[in-house]
Amino acid sequence: MVSLKLQKRLSAAVLKCGQKRLWLDPNESSEISMANSRASIRKLIKDGLVMKRSTVIHSRSRARRHLEAKRKGRHTGHGKRKGSRNARMPTKVLWIRRQRVLRRLLRKYRAAKKIDKQQYHQFYLGSKGNLYKNKTVLIEAIHVSKANKIKSDKLNAQQEARRTKNAATRAKRNQKAQIVPKLDV
């Protein structure tokens, strides 16, 4: 058996692959051993005595199928879990995500003038104090707050109107009371 070390090295360089991936024709080893330059190796490649083997295919179809099933919620029971709930999905990460979502919403509402800066501050502190479980709850709280504000403003306006009306009637009554004694005397 002839040593084809040089030919393997040159072939690997010409074909731009590793030496393990080469196929040298075992029946033509004497002819291959005669090649001692890259040009002669290129000729052997053209003749089909030296070839680059195709890569071994490692299919991921099963892995993809398994991942798809996992997304549906399969293969995630107690027996498949290693690590505590907090190790698998840290509560801190969940908290940070929630805070970012709520704060983003509050900023958006403030920029759109849906809430004023006092309300923004109140809801900001509320979200930091774990009052709102999610975005929906916060939006609902904002709506309730706005409704209450409108209601209280309406009541205040009514009370103010009532006060001014009462003051006017009182003033009229006082005026009449002052006029009547002058006529009697």
Steps between C-alpha positions, in 0.01 A plus 500: 500500500641834390497798740275775367560750779621779271222441247237512777637827634514660156154370405352638823657839425372501140147384588484724811393225739647274767708192417238270651245618249712398200446188294802368312432218254655188662538328160707788362729556801816455288388774259399728789840448666667641186329838553726738690363845414172684530463508122529120478249467788258726306537264202420200723194683632387567143549132413298398807776316688482748790163619631355699786248289693163662573444598861307265724150636544377522858128553473328742738148402399443295818636785713270747325201273549582464870537876539164555329338257743668679791354829379159336521581408860602134463803344675504760777357305795658465844721212385659709226595789728841552655537807714253691710230720353711803586805348329298428185330841483628743764234708673734799470500472121119480500482804729738702279299411189175599667640831627635585156165427336304708754746790494504504120119520500501783756756697296289451186184618677678803645642595159153463343357723778264222612630547855661802661834491681340464845302196387811364329693527825218338698472205259880469475530457875201266499661275240825502698299400807360193319144636469455407135545139391519583130435760232126431482455557873697827479294626204181413690628689806578802282146494355348473848719787623401719204131420553529585870678826414226599255234408756668699779552801268131487408398484867735788585350709219147423625596590857663822382188590301285422803728714719485799264121463468460483879730800542295696246169414674654582836622836370155573354335405829740724694434785260123462547547484875696828491244676278190397702601664834570832325143510366351427843681789669 
